[in-house]
Amino acid sequence: MANKRQLKKAICRTCGDVAGECIFAAETFGNEANYENWDKIILEVALLQAEAVSRVSESFKKQPKEFANGKEYKKARRAHSKQVVNGICELMTTTLKEVAVKMNELMPKKA
């Protein structure tokens, strides 16, 4: 993991790109009846962004004095950070796959 700031920016950029694609697709291929469905997808992406950013801010709860030495503390902290990042990646991947399926369902079918 680079750092929290860069991770938050990457999450916001990714969610913003997906929301932008939804807006573009709704304007280009949508009709009045589908606008509400596109809005639901955009809302889902916004909620994903909020959840992922809040998970990034999760702190390591233990103190250095709870460990035998500094090396063990750093190892445990690193493992916790890796676990948090993996959880965020899994959340983003599964949710964005679901969003992609929903977006494809709203796209016009070829004749």
C-alpha angles and dihedrals in degrees: 000000000000100000138303095261094055092044092052091049091050091051092049092046093050095047091045091053092051092048089048091052089051091052092047093048092047092051094043104037106012131096130206092271093056098049092087091053091050089050090053090053092049090050090051090052091049091051090048089053093050092048094047094047091049090052091054090059092057107124132213105260100204127087126227091244089065090068131069093240143351093265093061091046092053091046092052092045091050091049090050092050091049091050091051093049092048090051091051092048091050092048093049094045097049095043095046091049089054090048091051090053091050091048092051091051090057094049117098116262121239114251 
